[in-house]
Amino acid sequence: MKKKLLVSLFVLSMMVALFSLSAAAADGMWKLYNTSTDFEEETGKTLPEFKQAPQLSEQVSNGELPAVGERLPEEPVVVEPANKIGQYGGTWVRAWKGLSDQWAINKPVGERFLTFDEEGKVVPNIAKSWEIVDEGKGIIFHLRKGMKWSDGHPLTADDVLFWFNDIKLYEKLATVEPGPWDTLKYGDKEAEIKKIDDYTFKVSFAVDVAEKFLDERAGWGPTTMIAPRHYLKQFHDKYVAEEKLNAKAVEAGYDSWIEYFGEKVDYLRNPDLPVIFAWQVVNDYSSSELKLKRNPYYWKVDTAGNQLPYMDDISALRIDDNQVMVMQAISGNINLQNRHITIDNYPLLREQEDKGNYTVYLYPRADGANNALYFNHTLEDPVKRKLYNNPTFKKAVSLALNRSEINEMFYLGIGKPRQASFVTNSPFFDKEWTNAYTEYNPEKANQMLDELGMERGEDGYRLSPDGKPFEIEITIQSMSGGGGGSASQMAEVYKHYFDEIGLKSSIETLERSLMEERMATNQVDTRLSNLGDMLRPDKHLFNRLVPMVPSHAYWAPAWAKYYQSEGESGQVPPADVKRLQEIAEAIETGPSWEKRKELMAELADIFKEHLYIIGTVGEVPTPYVAADYMKNMPEEILDTGSYRNIARVLPIQIYIDKSAE
């Protein structure tokens, strides 16, 4: 095994020498001004007269569209491009795998009600502004006056109320909206939304959760809190007789109006649905090429007054094989792609870069750990459970892992050897946690295991403290990986390091449904999986970090079950884990920013002492492949789900340089 590792390292080191691994030189970074007034006040410049794409000018001349100034809101969002004012025209060609891969379209195209700035704080987007009132039990939102849907109909507070009353809370449509994670129930009572005027509405809560609500509205997407009432009411039984709607649904091939409504409210399945995105779908999603065209009523402009986006269209090619996507990018058939391209593909992409007339940009991900170790602290086996709960055992395991070697072997040396913790750009970053027990010291690891009474047997492997055979069962999910190298290859490397300190281990691969079944019944010994999006984990502490939801609690499903059942089932968690759950509950209430940081610092202190999750390498960059004629690619972005990944490139300000095509 050691020989194979060294050979692999040699090959990869040669790749590193052949292909410079520094990120390609890119342009600067774009900037947003919430309104034209903000732009003028901050820069001292006056926003020039509004302009539009040539194809829209033609439609205005033909009387098919109103003038650009009439299509924009009174206070549009102003975008300062990453490098320079762009040119209109051209098609963005990317790849997706069909409707099951909807985020390949949602992320670059969708618009959220609110969004995040570079520090992960909530800032305006669709909503122009807001005020927190009633001591945190209410928020008054202001929409952009004059903002319109893609069919030219005004977007008003009525669209918010329709979404809330007629979709979100409408019992018959419970299967249409997202599940319980998108709840508006706080303190056992649903929020209330009341219209103040056409562009103002108030959200009221039973408890002080205003800050939490803002975080959630910035976090869920592609859009939340609005739906085009003027269009969708024709498919709703509150506005049309149910009998008539059902007849129309059956005629369209559906069992009921509810099913029919579910399609009509989905922009990917219904090209007729008015949207507020920069581009709108124009053909059937099942086609080999999904096409989107520019929205003539889009509500953002650049600093020269040009209505965005610059590119006319998007063409999403249906490609089911990741490797085919890579080859299509190399051949120039795709001109900007990140999704389904991983660090494994980087050497080949760099090798063909000059020949293919494209550039590979490396943008760091916000993953706290790729292929981290999740020992099950609630395993039914009492001997193993006691060891897995012993910080000394986990620290010994952590010291036995050669993170630099793993980084070179799987991530070309460009990831960051680290513990499973907050990423460097996180406002909660804790250097001590990140570096805790990350040095490679098998001698110290062996000493610590000796002190635990884990003596070696005749075969050289350690026994448990009670003198019986001991074996770590590493479980991986089929078709899973951490971006660089498959999970099965990583598991073999872990097995090698365990061998070095006398810990016997085995590897089992489960398909997803069986993995979920084993997790639900507390039968997974040690799981290998990522710890993703550690920029602002306070927004989703239940997701692997704190055991609150059994299906997500990889390191303690029975403690999560106890929490979720309120003590009816599962195992009673120890004091430190109870405190983690209390911290998560406190953050759920939406505390002040300073209090939130204080709570997250306490969480970090608990984790770095207990090492509930053991990481090796994280913040591994994602390759973005862009044709050389795709301009205004930012110099650096953080590739994270909180920012919707490619949305952080801000595609509306990317333009095609016709002279370089």
Summary of the structure (lengths in Angstrom):
residues: 661
radius of gyration: 26.6
end to end distance: 48.5
largest distance: 89.0
contacts: 2213
relative contact order: 0.15
helix: 37%
strand: 19%
